[in-house]
Amino acid sequence: MCQDVMICVMNSTAVFDDVNVEMQSSESCVKYLDLDAELLNKQNAYNDLQNVANLLSKNERLQKEIEHLKKIYKDQFDLIKKTRALSKEHGDSLIAQLNSKSMENANLKCQIQDKDYLKHTQEQADIPRGIVKQAKATQPLDNALDFACCPDCSLVSGLRMSKTLSREHS
């Protein structure tokens, strides 16, 4: 019996050892699964951090590009403003030159009209001179006609002298 008890105890100990080993194996599996889940969570967190770092880097690069474009647009706007101001000044200068030329043109027109008037007046004065020359040719002894054609005297003063002399002769 003693022997049977011993065998029984040994057999039960072996059963307990198997259960113990199975329990330990089951606890190891649960611990492994917990560690695996924790590792997966940490990898996901690391990947999230990597994504955030990438997004921050991309955001910084885009901000720099935006600032660069703002500077380019500001420079172009300033250049357009300067060009516009210069164009306005140039246009104003051209308008002033055009006005000056218009005034010169008007002055030249006046001079031409004055010359035309003088030419017309000269032509009109030549008519009485021609008449005096014809009269002198027909009456060469009439001294009053000599003063009418005096080149040093004006036509008007020559005519006055002529009237004066004709009164004296009459």
Secondary structure, DSSP 8 states (H G I E B T S, - for coil): -HHHHHHHHHHHHHHHHHHHHHHHHHHHHHHHHHHHHHHHHHHHHHHHHHHHHHHHHHHHHHHHHHHHHHHHHHHHHHHHHHHHHHHHHHHHHHHHHHHHHHHHHHHHHHHHHHHHHHHHHHHHHHHHHHHHHHHHHH-TT-HHHHHHT-TTS-HHHHHHHHHHHHHHH-
